[in-house]
Amino acid sequence: MSHQEILTQLTNVLEERKQADPTNSYVANLYAKGLDSILKKVGEEAAETIIAAKNGDPDKIIYETADLWFHSLVMLSHLGLDYHAVLDELKRRFGLSGLEEKANR
């Protein structure tokens, strides 16, 4: 399965979970709790990713980054967005220097 296929399949599953029973699905439960709970989870995963990076264990860094990306995708889905918008923004930035991109904000 390609990386694109993984993201597409995950996006589809996240959309399906919006209709799922919150007692039977972790993601449906997050959706039911609302944006604040989802954002809290994103923050927790960001902190865990930072700690993993600081500790230097590659396997743990990858594991925590996957959790961070997953919960970021849940957040996007909850807000009616998906990874395409993020990829489009990254594409827009291609060829810009970091300093130039920041100056354009």
Phi and psi in degrees as GROMACS dihedral restraints (atoms count N, CA, C in turn):
[ dihedral_restraints ]
;  ai    aj    ak    al  type     phi  dphi    fc
    3     4     5     6     1   -75.5    20    10
    4     5     6     7     1   165.1    20    10
    6     7     8     9     1   -60.8    20    10
    7     8     9    10     1   -41.2    20    10
    9    10    11    12     1   -60.9    20    10
   10    11    12    13     1   -43.0    20    10
   12    13    14    15     1   -64.8    20    10
   13    14    15    16     1   -37.5    20    10
   15    16    17    18     1   -62.3    20    10
   16    17    18    19     1   -47.5    20    10
   18    19    20    21     1   -63.8    20    10
   19    20    21    22     1   -40.5    20    10
   21    22    23    24     1   -65.2    20    10
   22    23    24    25     1   -45.9    20    10
   24    25    26    27     1   -63.3    20    10
   25    26    27    28     1   -42.9    20    10
   27    28    29    30     1   -63.8    20    10
   28    29    30    31     1   -41.7    20    10
   30    31    32    33     1   -60.1    20    10
   31    32    33    34     1   -43.1    20    10
   33    34    35    36     1   -62.9    20    10
   34    35    36    37     1   -42.8    20    10
   36    37    38    39     1   -63.8    20    10
   37    38    39    40     1   -42.6    20    10
   39    40    41    42     1   -61.6    20    10
   40    41    42    43     1   -39.1    20    10
   42    43    44    45     1   -65.8    20    10
   43    44    45    46     1   -41.7    20    10
   45    46    47    48     1   -62.3    20    10
   46    47    48    49     1   -36.0    20    10
   48    49    50    51     1   -67.2    20    10
   49    50    51    52     1   -17.2    20    10
   51    52    53    54     1   -62.7    20    10
   52    53    54    55     1   -26.1    20    10
   54    55    56    57     1   -99.6    20    10
   55    56    57    58     1    -2.2    20    10
   57    58    59    60     1   -80.4    20    10
   58    59    60    61     1   162.3    20    10
   60    61    62    63     1   -73.4    20    10
   61    62    63    64     1   121.5    20    10
   63    64    65    66     1   -60.1    20    10
   64    65    66    67     1   -19.7    20    10
   66    67    68    69     1   -82.0    20    10
   67    68    69    70     1   -12.2    20    10
   69    70    71    72     1  -113.6    20    10
   70    71    72    73     1    -3.3    20    10
   72    73    74    75     1  -141.1    20    10
   73    74    75    76     1   127.4    20    10
   75    76    77    78     1   -58.8    20    10
   76    77    78    79     1   -46.3    20    10
   78    79    80    81     1   -67.9    20    10
   79    80    81    82     1   -42.7    20    10
   81    82    83    84     1   -60.1    20    10
   82    83    84    85     1   -37.0    20    10
   84    85    86    87     1   -65.3    20    10
   85    86    87    88     1   -41.2    20    10
   87    88    89    90     1   -61.3    20    10
   88    89    90    91     1   -46.9    20    10
   90    91    92    93     1   -57.8    20    10
   91    92    93    94     1   -43.8    20    10
   93    94    95    96     1   -64.1    20    10
   94    95    96    97     1   -34.1    20    10
   96    97    98    99     1   -73.4    20    10
   97    98    99   100     1   -22.9    20    10
   99   100   101   102     1    99.7    20    10
  100   101   102   103     1   177.2    20    10
  102   103   104   105     1   -59.8    20    10
  103   104   105   106     1   -42.5    20    10
  105   106   107   108     1   -58.8    20    10
  106   107   108   109     1   -41.1    20    10
  108   109   110   111     1   -67.7    20    10
  109   110   111   112     1   -38.0    20    10
  111   112   113   114     1   -65.0    20    10
  112   113   114   115     1   -44.5    20    10
  114   115   116   117     1   -65.0    20    10
  115   116   117   118     1   -36.5    20    10
  117   118   119   120     1   -60.8    20    10
  118   119   120   121     1   -41.9    20    10
  120   121   122   123     1   -64.9    20    10
  121   122   123   124     1   -41.7    20    10
  123   124   125   126     1   -60.5    20    10
  124   125   126   127     1   -43.5    20    10
  126   127   128   129     1   -62.5    20    10
  127   128   129   130     1   -44.0    20    10
  129   130   131   132     1   -60.5    20    10
  130   131   132   133     1   -44.1    20    10
  132   133   134   135     1   -68.3    20    10
  133   134   135   136     1   -34.8    20    10
  135   136   137   138     1   -63.0    20    10
  136   137   138   139     1   -44.3    20    10
  138   139   140   141     1   -63.7    20    10
  139   140   141   142     1   -42.0    20    10
  141   142   143   144     1   -65.3    20    10
  142   143   144   145     1   -34.7    20    10
  144   145   146   147     1   -66.2    20    10
  145   146   147   148     1   -42.4    20    10
  147   148   149   150     1   -61.8    20    10
  148   149   150   151     1   -45.1    20    10
  150   151   152   153     1   -62.9    20    10
  151   152   153   154     1   -43.5    20    10
  153   154   155   156     1   -60.9    20    10
  154   155   156   157     1   -43.3    20    10
  156   157   158   159     1   -63.9    20    10
  157   158   159   160     1   -40.5    20    10
  159   160   161   162     1   -63.2    20    10
  160   161   162   163     1   -36.6    20    10
  162   163   164   165     1   -79.0    20    10
  163   164   165   166     1   -19.1    20    10
  165   166   167   168     1    81.1    20    10
  166   167   168   169     1    10.4    20    10
  168   169   170   171     1   -85.7    20    10
  169   170   171   172     1   108.7    20    10
  171   172   173   174     1   -55.0    20    10
  172   173   174   175     1   -41.1    20    10
  174   175   176   177     1   -63.5    20    10
  175   176   177   178     1   -41.6    20    10
  177   178   179   180     1   -68.9    20    10
  178   179   180   181     1   -38.0    20    10
  180   181   182   183     1   -60.4    20    10
  181   182   183   184     1   -47.1    20    10
  183   184   185   186     1   -63.9    20    10
  184   185   186   187     1   -44.3    20    10
  186   187   188   189     1   -59.4    20    10
  187   188   189   190     1   -49.1    20    10
  189   190   191   192     1   -69.7    20    10
  190   191   192   193     1   -35.3    20    10
  192   193   194   195     1   -65.4    20    10
  193   194   195   196     1   -38.7    20    10
  195   196   197   198     1   -60.9    20    10
  196   197   198   199     1   -42.7    20    10
  198   199   200   201     1   -61.6    20    10
  199   200   201   202     1   -42.3    20    10
  201   202   203   204     1   -63.9    20    10
  202   203   204   205     1   -46.4    20    10
  204   205   206   207     1   -62.1    20    10
  205   206   207   208     1   -44.1    20    10
  207   208   209   210     1   -57.9    20    10
  208   209   210   211     1   -50.4    20    10
  210   211   212   213     1   -69.5    20    10
  211   212   213   214     1   -28.2    20    10
  213   214   215   216     1   -66.3    20    10
  214   215   216   217     1   -38.7    20    10
  216   217   218   219     1   -66.7    20    10
  217   218   219   220     1   -37.3    20    10
  219   220   221   222     1   -60.8    20    10
  220   221   222   223     1   -45.0    20    10
  222   223   224   225     1   -59.2    20    10
  223   224   225   226     1   -49.2    20    10
  225   226   227   228     1   -58.2    20    10
  226   227   228   229     1   -46.4    20    10
  228   229   230   231     1   -61.1    20    10
  229   230   231   232     1   -43.1    20    10
  231   232   233   234     1   -59.3    20    10
  232   233   234   235     1   -33.5    20    10
  234   235   236   237     1   -89.9    20    10
  235   236   237   238     1     4.9    20    10
  237   238   239   240     1    80.3    20    10
  238   239   240   241     1    20.0    20    10
  240   241   242   243     1  -115.8    20    10
  241   242   243   244     1   170.0    20    10
  243   244   245   246     1  -145.8    20    10
  244   245   246   247     1  -178.4    20    10
  246   247   248   249     1   -63.2    20    10
  247   248   249   250     1   -23.2    20    10
  249   250   251   252     1   -58.0    20    10
  250   251   252   253     1   -40.6    20    10
  252   253   254   255     1   -63.4    20    10
  253   254   255   256     1   -37.9    20    10
  255   256   257   258     1   -69.4    20    10
  256   257   258   259     1   -43.9    20    10
  258   259   260   261     1   -63.8    20    10
  259   260   261   262     1   -37.9    20    10
  261   262   263   264     1   -62.1    20    10
  262   263   264   265     1   -39.6    20    10
  264   265   266   267     1   -66.8    20    10
  265   266   267   268     1   -41.2    20    10
  267   268   269   270     1   -63.7    20    10
  268   269   270   271     1   -40.2    20    10
  270   271   272   273     1   -61.8    20    10
  271   272   273   274     1   -41.6    20    10
  273   274   275   276     1   -59.9    20    10
  274   275   276   277     1   -35.5    20    10
  276   277   278   279     1   -78.0    20    10
  277   278   279   280     1   -18.1    20    10
  279   280   281   282     1   -57.4    20    10
  280   281   282   283     1   133.5    20    10
  282   283   284   285     1    89.9    20    10
  283   284   285   286     1   -12.9    20    10
  285   286   287   288     1   -90.9    20    10
  286   287   288   289     1   142.3    20    10
  288   289   290   291     1   -72.9    20    10
  289   290   291   292     1   155.3    20    10
  291   292   293   294     1   -57.2    20    10
  292   293   294   295     1   -38.6    20    10
  294   295   296   297     1   -68.1    20    10
  295   296   297   298     1   -40.7    20    10
  297   298   299   300     1   -64.8    20    10
  298   299   300   301     1   -42.9    20    10
  300   301   302   303     1   -61.7    20    10
  301   302   303   304     1   -44.2    20    10
  303   304   305   306     1   -64.1    20    10
  304   305   306   307     1   -37.0    20    10
  306   307   308   309     1   -67.5    20    10
  307   308   309   310     1   -26.9    20    10
  309   310   311   312     1   -80.9    20    10
  310   311   312   313     1    -5.9    20    10
